Amino acid sequence: MECPLCGSKSFYVKDPDDEYALYPFDIVGQSPVFAEEVDASECPEIDSRTRTFCSKCAWNGRFEELG
């Protein structure tokens, strides 16, 4: 799985309750792995419909769109 525009495997999601809270993660295999500095208890659940943002370019879309 990678960004459809730039091929990056680094992404982030936003907290639905706080648009300024970002949760960065990398794709390892087919799964998101959150960065070490992200508190595991605060990580949002990511499913196929989760709005996902590329950390390297302007792409954003549903998690299921990562190819």
C-alpha positions in Angstrom: 0.0 0.0 0.0 1.3 3.4 -1.0 0.2 6.9 -2.0 -1.4 6.8 -5.4 0.4 10.1 -6.4 3.9 9.9 -4.9 4.4 6.3 -3.7 5.0 7.4 -0.1 4.1 5.0 2.7 3.9 7.8 5.3 0.5 9.2 6.2 -1.6 10.8 8.9 -5.2 11.0 10.1 -6.9 13.9 11.9 -8.8 13.7 15.1 -12.5 14.1 14.2 -13.0 16.2 17.4 -9.8 18.3 17.1 -8.8 19.2 13.5 -5.3 20.2 14.8 -4.5 16.8 16.3 -2.6 14.7 13.8 -1.7 11.0 14.1 1.2 10.1 11.8 1.7 6.5 10.7 3.5 4.4 8.2 2.2 1.5 6.2 3.9 -1.8 7.1 2.6 -4.6 4.9 -1.1 -3.8 4.7 -1.4 -2.2 8.2 -1.0 1.3 9.6 1.7 1.5 12.3 1.5 4.7 14.3 4.7 6.7 15.1 6.3 6.0 18.5 5.5 9.5 19.8 1.7 8.8 19.4 0.1 7.6 22.6 -1.4 4.2 21.7 -4.5 4.8 23.8 -5.3 8.0 21.8 -4.8 6.4 18.3 -8.0 6.6 16.3 -9.3 3.4 14.7 -8.6 3.3 10.9 -10.9 1.5 8.6 -11.4 1.5 4.9 -13.4 4.7 4.9 -11.1 6.7 7.2 -10.0 10.0 5.6 -6.2 9.7 5.2 -3.6 12.3 4.3 -0.2 11.7 2.6 2.7 13.1 4.6 4.8 13.8 1.5 2.4 15.3 -1.1 -1.1 16.8 -1.3 -3.0 13.5 -1.7 -5.9 12.7 0.6 -8.7 10.3 0.4 -10.1 7.1 1.9 -7.7 4.6 3.4 -9.1 2.0 0.9 -7.8 4.1 -2.0 -4.2 3.3 -1.1 -2.9 1.0 -3.7 
